[in-house]
Amino acid sequence: MDIKALSEAHPDHWMRAAAIRALTLDAVAAANSGHSGMPIGMADVATVLWSKHMKFDAANPTWPDRDRFILSAGHGSMLLYALLYLAGDAQITLDEVKNFRQWGARTAGHPENFHADGIEMTTGPLGQGLAHSVGFAMAEEILRARFGKQAQDHRTWVIAGDGCLMEGISQEAIGLAGRYGLGRLTVFWDNNDITIDGKVSLSDRTDQVARFKASGWHVQEIDGHDPEAIDAAIVAAKKVTDQPSMIACKTHIALGHASQDTSKGHGALTNAEQNTAAKAAWGWKSGPFEVPAEIKSWWEEAGARGASERTAWESRIAGMSERKQAELTRVYAGDVPKKLSSVIRALKKQNSEAAPSLATRKASEMVLEVVNPVLGETVGGSADLTGSNNTKTGDLGVFDIDNRGGRYVYWGIREHGMASAMNGMALHGGIRPYGGTFMAFTDYARPAMRLAALQRIPTVFVMTHDSIGLGEDGPTHQPIEHLAISRATPNTLVFRPADIVETAEAWEIALSQKATPSVLSLTRQNLPTLRTDHKNSNLTEKGAYVMADAEGKRQVILLAAGSEVEIAMAARDALQAEGIGTRVVSMPCWELFEAQDEAYRRKILPPGPVRVGIEAATRFGWDKWLCGERGKEAKAAFVGMDGFGASAPAETLYEKFGITAEGVVAAAKGLL
């Protein structure tokens, strides 16, 4: 690679990009940790994009109509931090760059969206940025259809590496983007042919260009170090309106360093002599963390270039009707309209009186039928299970190439891609996404569900067929451990409602969150309405409450969630008939119950009575409530699953696995 020729051909560009390279070397060396090669290799692409094409205002990084920049190859985080610092972002200061990867710094090892406003999303798990970007681009399309081009008119830019494209989620993502013709999405592929183990050819021979073309993308191949070629490719990509664009950028990892084009170049380049030699090769003469004033000034001008576009946007918004302005502000703030509570209360009252017997997946659909017209920002979907998940309501319309205002997405059999794209919608702002699949297939969505919690976004995961109660499909589809996995995830609300009333309350809570995702675990089988005494208050907000109290001396407390609350109620009847005072506690959301104060938790779970937990799932996690919270191991039992399910009708399965009222009565009496 003739670096001298590169620098002489475009001397101004070269030194501006060299600032990114030098800061990367300095920060990684100071931390003695990090990934130097990708930022050094993609500095030219980033310099052209940020200075000539990307619409942003460094002084206002949360401006709603900015372009979104996603570093899918999150290990190269210094590329993003260097760009933000150079462009004049107030939160990513030089001190933050110097404290790269240190305690309390905004400049974490991988970008984390809650550390700085200029970081659009948390990346690091490869492929997630690419998959999230599909949701970002969809959100822009939907909001532009709703509020008009004057309010939403921007693009999504992504830098992805070989690792992003090897991860299986990448095919789900590019398939979705191609199918839906997301013409405002552009992905730069850092084609440097290097992974941690060595050459890409060690493990892969995929023709990525052909793969993207086959998935419906507009594809270009360029020299990723030639600023004129980069600029021309971006211009061409912007002209393509009916396809997403992939620009394959042939680059050299760790360009100009002794580790160039090697797997060592991927990681932390900390050898002082080699780093000095690399800077000399780039023509960089400044000291560590020093950027010449003229270069920093140029970058800050690039960072301020979008200010005029932002002020023009503000003027356009001011010209909209007050109602539209208020609605745009509301949806971006994540606030729910006051009417949400009233429609939920009305639905609860109606069904408490009618007391229908129905599956909570159907109950969920009934809730959405009254909620979706009130919340114009909801966007629903399903991973090819619409009729099973009950996530589509008649008012939504279907999102498609010819209907950008549609609010229902057919995601196809792509749980992982769906979950990630929903996260992207939530991160974009202005959208409240929810999507469904079977509870057992949280396995396929799990990495994105974890990222939803980590990124502090309110994505709603609708997981139906929540137990052995789904019946004949058998153990492959019957979730046993999945509730425990979701409940073990920090910053996640897991709801397992017992009837339509709890389902409505769970939806109200989930849709009101601003920084916490929710998992709704819903049944296939019909359940009776247990809450027949209407209350305006949302009892599910407490996480657990007394569904039915003991008559006479309280000797037993039955704790249950979801479909097993019905079993607990039947067991209570039997125990009470024998003079054994029994309380039933419904526990629709453990996390909310844990968040209550000690006095409330003690009121629900007082010391003394024996306790029996009931759930058609693993016991894992239940001992917190059975043996903790003033309980005792010698006075606790669990009726549930200790292995996988089987293929048979639901009623047979509950009987064979002993999850019955009779089994609960026997367990309680055995403790007395």
C-alpha positions in Angstrom: 0.0 0.0 0.0 1.6 3.3 -1.1 0.7 5.6 1.7 2.9 8.4 0.4 0.9 8.4 -2.9 -2.4 8.4 -0.9 -1.4 11.3 1.2 0.0 13.3 -1.7 -3.1 12.7 -3.8 -5.4 14.2 -1.2 -3.3 15.9 1.4 -6.0 17.8 3.3 -8.3 14.8 3.5 -5.4 12.6 4.5 -4.4 14.7 7.5 -8.1 15.0 8.7 -8.4 11.3 8.6 -5.0 10.9 10.2 -6.4 12.7 13.2 -8.8 9.8 13.8 -6.0 7.3 13.3 -3.6 9.1 15.7 -6.3 9.5 18.4 -7.1 5.8 18.1 -3.5 4.8 18.6 -3.1 7.1 21.6 -6.2 6.1 23.4 -5.7 2.3 22.9 -2.1 2.6 23.9 -3.0 4.6 27.1 -5.7 2.0 28.0 -3.4 -0.9 27.0 -6.6 -2.3 25.7 -8.9 -2.0 22.7 -9.1 -2.4 19.0 -7.0 -0.2 16.8 -7.1 -1.7 13.3 -10.7 -1.0 12.2 -10.8 2.8 13.1 -7.5 3.2 11.4 -8.7 1.4 8.3 -12.1 3.1 8.1 -11.0 6.6 8.9 -11.2 7.7 5.2 -14.8 6.5 4.8 -15.8 8.1 8.1 -14.2 11.4 7.2 -15.9 11.7 3.9 -19.3 10.6 5.3 -19.3 12.9 8.4 -17.9 16.0 6.6 -19.8 15.9 3.3 -23.0 13.8 3.6 -24.2 13.0 7.1 -26.9 15.4 8.4 -26.1 16.2 12.1 -25.4 19.0 14.4 -22.8 18.3 17.0 -24.2 20.9 19.3 -27.7 19.1 19.2 -27.0 15.4 19.0 -30.6 14.4 19.8 -32.2 16.5 17.1 -35.1 14.3 15.9 -34.4 14.7 12.1 -30.7 14.0 12.3 -29.1 11.2 10.3 -28.4 8.2 12.4 -24.8 6.7 12.4 -24.4 3.2 13.7 -21.1 1.6 14.3 -22.1 -2.1 14.0 -18.4 -3.1 14.3 -18.5 -1.8 17.9 -15.1 -3.0 18.9 -13.8 -0.2 16.8 -15.4 2.3 19.2 -12.5 4.7 19.0 -13.6 5.6 15.5 -16.9 6.9 16.9 -15.3 8.6 19.9 -12.7 10.3 17.7 -15.4 11.5 15.3 -17.5 12.9 18.1 -14.6 14.6 19.8 -13.2 16.1 16.6 -16.7 17.3 15.5 -17.2 19.2 18.8 -19.6 17.0 20.7 -19.7 18.5 24.2 -19.9 15.2 26.0 -17.0 13.4 24.3 -14.2 15.7 25.4 -10.4 15.1 25.0 -10.4 14.0 28.6 -13.0 11.3 27.8 -10.8 10.2 24.9 -7.8 10.0 27.2 -9.8 7.9 29.7 -10.9 5.4 27.0 -12.1 2.2 28.7 -11.6 3.5 32.2 -14.1 3.6 35.1 -16.7 6.3 34.8 -15.7 7.3 31.3 -18.3 7.9 28.5 -15.8 6.2 26.2 -16.5 2.6 27.1 -14.8 -0.3 25.4 -17.8 -0.7 23.1 -20.2 2.2 22.5 -23.1 2.4 25.0 -26.0 4.6 24.0 -26.7 5.8 27.6 -23.2 7.2 28.1 -23.5 10.0 25.5 -26.3 11.5 23.3 -24.2 11.2 20.2 -24.0 7.4 20.5 -27.2 6.1 18.8 -27.0 2.5 20.1 -25.0 0.0 22.1 -22.9 -2.2 19.8 -20.3 -4.9 20.4 -22.2 -8.1 19.8 -21.5 -8.3 16.1 -24.3 -8.0 13.6 -26.6 -6.2 16.1 -25.9 -2.8 14.8 -26.7 -3.9 11.2 -29.9 -5.6 12.4 -30.9 -2.6 14.6 -30.4 -0.3 11.6 -33.3 -1.9 9.8 -35.5 -0.7 12.6 -34.0 2.7 12.5 -34.7 3.0 8.8 -38.3 1.6 9.1 -39.0 4.1 11.9 -38.0 7.0 9.7 -40.3 5.7 6.9 -43.2 5.3 9.2 -42.8 8.6 10.9 -42.3 10.4 7.6 -45.6 8.9 6.4 -47.3 10.0 9.6 -45.9 13.5 10.1 -44.7 14.5 6.6 -41.4 15.0 5.0 -41.1 18.4 6.7 -40.8 16.6 10.0 -38.9 13.4 9.2 -36.5 13.3 6.3 -33.2 11.6 7.2 -31.0 8.6 6.6 -29.3 5.7 8.4 -25.6 5.0 7.9 -23.9 1.9 9.2 -20.3 0.7 9.3 -20.1 -3.1 9.5 -17.2 -5.5 9.4 -16.6 -9.1 8.3 -17.7 -10.3 11.8 -21.1 -8.5 11.4 -21.7 -10.3 8.1 -20.7 -13.7 9.4 -23.1 -13.6 12.3 -26.4 -15.3 11.2 -28.5 -12.3 12.2 -27.0 -10.4 9.3 -29.0 -12.5 6.7 -32.2 -11.8 8.6 -31.4 -8.1 8.6 -30.4 -7.8 5.0 -33.3 -9.9 3.9 -35.7 -7.6 5.7 -34.1 -4.4 4.4 -34.1 -5.7 0.8 -37.7 -6.9 1.0 -39.0 -3.6 2.3 -36.9 -1.5 0.0 -35.3 0.7 2.7 -33.7 3.1 0.3 -32.5 5.5 3.1 -30.3 2.8 4.6 -26.7 2.6 3.6 -24.2 0.1 5.0 -20.4 0.5 4.5 -18.7 -2.9 4.6 -15.2 -2.7 6.0 -13.8 -5.3 3.7 -10.3 -5.8 5.2 -10.3 -9.6 5.0 -9.1 -10.0 8.6 -10.7 -11.6 11.7 -9.1 -12.3 15.1 -8.0 -15.8 14.0 -6.5 -14.6 10.7 -7.6 -14.3 7.2 -11.4 -14.5 6.5 -10.7 -17.4 4.2 -9.8 -19.5 7.3 -13.5 -19.8 7.9 -15.6 -18.3 5.1 -15.8 -18.1 1.4 -19.0 -16.2 1.0 -19.3 -13.7 -1.9 -20.8 -10.9 0.2 -21.5 -8.7 -2.8 -23.5 -11.4 -4.5 -25.3 -12.1 -1.2 -26.4 -8.5 -0.8 -27.5 -8.3 -4.4 -29.5 -11.5 -4.1 -31.3 -10.0 -1.1 -32.4 -7.0 -3.1 -29.7 -4.4 -2.2 -27.9 -1.9 -4.5 -24.2 -2.7 -4.2 -21.0 -0.9 -5.1 -17.4 -1.9 -4.7 -14.8 0.8 -4.0 -11.3 1.5 -2.7 -12.0 2.4 0.9 -9.0 4.7 1.1 -9.8 6.9 -2.0 -11.9 9.9 -0.8 -13.1 10.6 -4.4 -14.4 7.0 -4.8 -16.0 7.1 -1.4 -17.7 10.4 -2.1 -19.0 9.2 -5.5 -20.3 6.0 -4.1 -22.3 7.8 -1.4 -23.7 10.2 -4.0 -24.8 7.2 -6.1 -26.3 5.4 -3.1 -28.3 8.5 -2.2 -29.9 8.5 -5.7 -31.2 4.9 -5.2 -34.6 5.3 -3.5 -36.1 1.8 -3.7 -33.3 -0.3 -2.4 -31.0 -0.2 0.6 -27.3 0.3 -0.4 -24.2 -1.6 0.5 -20.8 -0.1 -0.3 -18.1 -2.7 -0.2 -15.0 -0.7 0.9 -11.7 -2.5 0.3 -9.5 -1.4 3.2 -6.3 -2.3 5.0 -6.7 -3.0 8.7 -4.2 -0.9 10.7 -3.1 0.9 7.6 0.5 2.1 7.8 1.2 0.2 11.0 3.6 -2.7 11.3 0.5 -4.9 12.0 -1.2 -3.8 8.8 -3.2 -6.6 7.1 -2.7 -9.1 10.0 -4.9 -10.4 12.7 -2.7 -8.6 15.2 -3.8 -5.4 13.6 -7.4 -6.1 14.8 -6.6 -5.7 18.5 -4.7 -3.3 20.7 -1.6 -1.8 19.1 0.5 -0.7 22.1 4.1 -1.1 21.0 5.5 2.5 21.3 8.1 2.2 18.6 5.7 0.7 16.1 3.1 3.4 16.9 5.6 6.1 16.4 6.6 4.6 13.1 3.0 4.4 12.0 2.4 8.1 12.8 5.6 9.0 10.9 4.2 7.0 7.9 1.0 9.0 8.1 3.0 12.3 8.3 1.5 13.0 11.8 3.9 15.1 13.8 1.8 16.1 16.8 2.3 14.7 20.3 0.0 12.2 22.0 -3.7 13.3 22.1 -2.7 16.5 20.2 -4.6 17.6 17.1 -3.3 20.6 15.2 -5.6 23.6 15.5 -6.4 23.9 11.8 -7.5 20.3 11.7 -9.6 20.5 14.8 -11.2 23.7 13.5 -12.0 22.1 10.2 -13.7 19.1 12.0 -15.7 21.5 14.2 -16.9 23.3 11.2 -18.0 19.9 9.8 -19.8 19.3 13.1 -21.6 22.6 12.9 -22.5 22.2 9.2 -25.9 20.7 10.0 -26.9 23.6 12.3 -28.6 25.5 9.4 -30.6 22.3 8.5 -31.6 21.9 12.1 -32.9 25.5 12.4 -34.7 25.1 9.1 -36.3 22.0 10.5 -37.4 23.9 13.6 -39.0 26.5 11.4 -40.9 23.9 9.5 -42.1 22.3 12.7 -43.2 25.7 13.9 -45.3 26.0 10.8 -47.2 22.7 11.5 -50.5 22.7 13.4 -50.3 22.9 17.1 -51.9 19.5 17.4 -49.2 17.9 15.1 -46.4 19.7 16.9 -47.7 18.4 20.3 -48.1 14.9 19.0 -44.6 14.8 17.5 -43.1 16.1 20.8 -45.1 13.6 22.7 -44.1 10.5 20.8 -40.4 11.5 20.8 -40.6 12.0 24.6 -42.1 8.6 25.0 -45.1 9.9 26.9 -48.4 8.1 26.6 -51.7 9.9 26.2 -54.0 10.2 29.2 -56.6 8.3 27.3 -54.6 5.1 27.6 -55.6 4.6 31.3 -59.3 5.3 30.6 -59.6 2.8 27.7 -57.8 0.2 29.9 -60.1 0.8 32.8 -63.1 0.5 30.5 -61.9 -2.8 29.1 -61.2 -4.2 32.6 -64.7 -3.2 33.8 -66.4 -4.7 30.8 -64.6 -8.0 31.1 -64.8 -8.2 34.9 -68.6 -8.1 34.5 -68.7 -10.4 31.4 -66.1 -12.8 32.9 -65.2 -14.5 29.6 -63.0 -17.6 29.4 -60.3 -17.0 26.8 -56.6 -17.4 26.2 -54.4 -14.5 27.4 -53.0 -14.3 23.8 -56.6 -13.5 22.7 -57.0 -11.2 25.7 -53.9 -9.4 24.5 -55.4 -8.9 21.1 -58.5 -7.4 22.7 -56.4 -5.0 24.6 -54.5 -4.0 21.5 -57.8 -3.4 19.7 -58.6 -0.5 22.1 -55.0 0.6 22.6 -53.7 0.9 19.0 -56.2 3.6 18.0 -55.2 5.6 21.0 -51.4 5.2 20.6 -50.6 6.1 17.0 -46.9 5.3 17.7 -47.4 1.6 18.2 -46.0 -0.6 15.5 -46.8 -4.3 15.8 -45.6 -7.5 14.2 -45.0 -11.2 14.4 -42.3 -13.7 13.3 -44.7 -15.4 10.9 -47.1 -16.3 13.7 -49.7 -13.5 13.4 -52.7 -15.8 13.8 -51.1 -17.4 16.8 -49.6 -14.4 18.6 -52.8 -12.2 18.0 -50.7 -9.1 17.5 -52.5 -7.6 14.5 -55.5 -5.3 14.9 -57.7 -4.0 12.1 -56.7 -0.4 12.3 -53.0 -0.8 11.9 -52.6 -1.3 8.2 -49.6 -3.3 6.9 -46.2 -1.6 6.5 -44.9 -2.2 3.0 -43.1 -0.6 0.0 -46.4 1.0 -1.1 -47.7 1.8 2.4 -45.1 3.4 4.6 -47.8 4.5 7.0 -48.7 0.8 7.8 -48.1 -0.1 11.4 -48.0 -3.9 11.2 -44.8 -5.6 10.0 -44.7 -9.2 8.6 -41.2 -10.1 9.9 -41.1 -13.6 8.5 -39.4 -16.4 10.3 -36.8 -14.1 11.8 -37.2 -13.8 15.6 -33.7 -12.4 16.0 -34.0 -9.9 13.2 -37.4 -8.9 14.4 -36.3 -8.3 18.0 -33.3 -6.3 16.9 -35.2 -4.2 14.4 -37.8 -3.4 17.1 -35.0 -2.2 19.3 -33.8 0.0 16.4 -37.3 1.5 16.2 -37.4 2.2 19.9 -33.9 3.8 19.8 -34.8 5.9 16.8 -37.6 7.5 18.8 -41.2 8.2 18.0 -42.2 4.5 17.8 -43.4 2.0 20.4 -42.7 -1.4 18.9 -44.1 -4.7 19.9 -43.7 -8.1 18.2 -44.6 -11.7 18.8 -43.4 -15.2 18.6 -43.7 -18.4 20.7 -42.2 -18.2 24.2 -39.8 -21.1 23.5 -38.4 -19.0 20.7 -37.1 -16.3 23.0 -34.0 -18.5 22.5 -33.8 -17.1 19.0 -34.5 -13.5 20.1 -32.5 -13.6 23.3 -29.4 -11.5 22.2 -31.6 -8.6 21.1 -33.8 -8.9 24.2 -30.7 -8.6 26.4 -29.6 -5.6 24.4 -33.0 -4.0 24.9 -32.5 -4.2 28.6 -28.9 -3.0 28.4 -29.8 0.0 26.2 -32.7 1.0 28.4 -35.4 1.0 25.8 -39.1 0.0 26.2 -39.4 -2.7 23.4 -42.3 -5.1 24.1 -41.8 -8.8 23.4 -45.1 -10.6 23.0 -44.4 -14.3 23.8 -47.4 -16.6 23.4 -47.7 -20.4 24.0 -46.1 -19.9 27.3 -46.1 -23.4 28.9 -46.9 -27.0 28.5 -50.4 -25.7 28.1 -49.8 -25.3 24.4 -50.2 -29.1 24.2 -49.6 -31.3 21.2 -46.7 -29.4 19.6 -44.5 -31.0 22.3 -41.3 -30.2 24.2 -39.6 -28.4 21.3 -42.3 -25.7 21.6 -43.0 -25.9 25.3 -41.0 -23.3 27.3 -39.7 -24.6 30.6 -36.7 -22.6 31.4 -37.5 -19.4 29.4 -39.4 -17.6 32.1 -36.4 -18.0 34.4 -34.0 -16.7 31.8 -36.1 -13.6 31.1 -36.6 -13.0 34.8 -32.9 -13.3 35.4 -32.2 -10.4 33.0 -31.7 -7.1 34.7 -33.9 -4.2 33.7 -36.7 -6.4 32.3 -40.3 -6.7 33.3 -41.7 -10.2 32.7 -45.5 -10.4 32.8 -47.4 -13.6 33.1 -51.0 -12.6 33.5 -53.7 -14.9 34.8 -56.7 -13.5 32.9 -57.8 -10.7 30.7 -57.8 -8.1 33.5 -54.2 -8.8 34.4 -53.4 -8.8 30.7 -54.8 -5.3 30.2 -53.0 -4.1 33.3 -49.7 -5.6 32.0 -50.1 -3.8 28.6 -50.8 -0.5 30.3 -47.6 -0.8 32.3 -45.5 -2.0 29.4 -46.6 0.8 27.1 -45.9 3.4 29.8 -42.2 2.4 30.2 -39.5 4.7 28.9 -36.3 2.8 29.8 -37.3 -0.8 30.4 -38.4 -3.6 28.0 -41.2 -6.0 28.8 -41.9 -9.6 28.1 -45.6 -10.6 27.9 -45.8 -14.4 28.5 -49.3 -15.4 27.2 -51.3 -18.7 27.0 -52.6 -20.6 24.1 -55.3 -22.3 26.3 -58.4 -20.6 27.6 -58.5 -19.3 31.2 -61.4 -18.0 33.2 -61.7 -14.4 34.3 -60.6 -14.5 38.0 -60.8 -10.7 38.6 -64.6 -10.3 38.6 -64.6 -7.5 41.1 -63.7 -4.5 39.1 -61.1 -2.1 40.5 -59.9 1.1 38.8 -56.4 0.7 40.3 -53.8 -1.4 38.4 -53.1 -4.2 40.8 -50.5 -5.7 38.5 -48.4 -2.6 39.1 -47.6 -4.1 42.6 -46.2 -7.2 40.9 -48.1 -9.5 43.3 -51.3 -9.1 45.3 -53.9 -11.2 47.1 -56.3 -12.8 44.6 -58.3 -14.5 47.4 -57.6 -14.5 51.1 -58.0 -17.2 53.7 -61.2 -17.7 55.5 -60.4 -18.5 59.1 -56.9 -19.0 60.4 -54.3 -18.5 57.5 -52.3 -21.7 57.3 -51.3 -21.9 53.6 -50.2 -19.3 51.0 -50.4 -20.5 47.4 -48.3 -18.4 45.0 -48.9 -18.7 41.3 -48.6 -16.9 38.0 -50.4 -17.0 34.7 -52.5 -20.1 33.9 -51.6 -21.7 37.3 -53.5 -19.0 39.3 -56.7 -20.9 38.2 -55.2 -24.1 39.7 -54.3 -22.2 42.9 -57.9 -21.0 43.2 -59.3 -24.5 42.8 -56.8 -25.8 45.3 -57.8 -23.1 47.8 -61.5 -24.2 47.5 -60.5 -27.7 48.3 -58.3 -26.7 51.3 -60.9 -24.3 52.6 -63.5 -27.1 52.4 -61.3 -29.0 54.9 -61.0 -26.0 57.2 -57.5 -25.1 56.1 -57.3 -21.3 55.7 -55.7 -20.6 52.3 -54.5 -17.4 50.7 -53.9 -17.2 46.9 -51.3 -14.7 45.7 -51.2 -13.9 42.0 -47.7 -12.9 40.9 -48.0 -11.4 37.4 -44.7 -9.6 37.6 -41.9 -10.6 40.0 -39.8 -7.5 39.2 -42.5 -5.1 40.2 -43.2 -7.0 43.4 -39.5 -7.0 44.3 -39.5 -3.2 43.8 -42.3 -2.7 46.4 -41.3 -1.6 49.9 -40.8 -4.1 52.7 -44.1 -3.3 54.4 -46.1 -4.2 51.3 -44.2 -7.4 50.6 -44.6 -8.4 54.2 -48.4 -7.8 53.9 -48.6 -10.1 50.9 -46.2 -12.7 52.2 -46.4 -12.7 56.0 -44.3 -15.1 58.1 -46.0 -18.3 59.4 -48.1 -20.1 56.8 -46.6 -22.8 54.6 -46.0 -21.7 51.0 -46.6 -23.6 47.8 -45.4 -22.1 44.4 -47.2 -23.2 41.3 -46.0 -22.7 37.7 -45.8 -24.9 34.7 -42.1 -24.1 34.4 -38.8 -24.7 36.2 -38.6 -23.9 39.9 -35.5 -21.8 39.3 -36.0 -18.4 40.9 -39.1 -19.4 42.9 -37.2 -20.0 46.2 -36.8 -16.3 46.5 -40.5 -16.1 47.3 -40.9 -19.6 48.9 -37.9 -19.6 51.2 -37.0 -15.9 51.3 -39.2 -13.0 52.2 -39.8 -14.5 55.7 -40.4 -18.0 54.3 -38.6 -21.2 55.4 -37.3 -24.1 53.3 -39.0 -26.6 55.6 -42.3 -25.0 55.0 -42.1 -24.5 51.2 -42.9 -26.7 48.2 -43.2 -26.2 44.4 -45.5 -27.7 42.0 -44.2 -27.4 38.4 -41.8 -28.8 36.0 -38.4 -30.4 36.6 -37.8 -31.6 33.0 -39.0 -31.0 29.5 -42.6 -31.4 28.4 -44.2 -33.9 26.1 -46.6 -34.1 23.2 -50.2 -34.6 24.3 -53.3 -32.5 24.9 -52.8 -29.8 27.5 -55.2 -31.3 30.0 -53.3 -34.6 29.8 -50.0 -32.9 30.3 -51.1 -31.0 33.4 -52.4 -34.2 34.9 -49.4 -36.4 34.0 -46.9 -33.8 35.3 -48.9 -33.3 38.5 -49.7 -29.7 38.0 -53.3 -30.0 39.3 -55.3 -28.7 42.2 -55.1 -32.1 43.8 -51.3 -32.0 43.5 -51.2 -28.6 45.1 -53.5 -29.7 48.0 -51.3 -32.7 48.6 -48.1 -30.5 48.6 -49.7 -28.0 51.1 -51.0 -30.7 53.4 -47.7 -32.4 53.4 -46.1 -29.3 54.8 -48.7 -28.7 57.6 
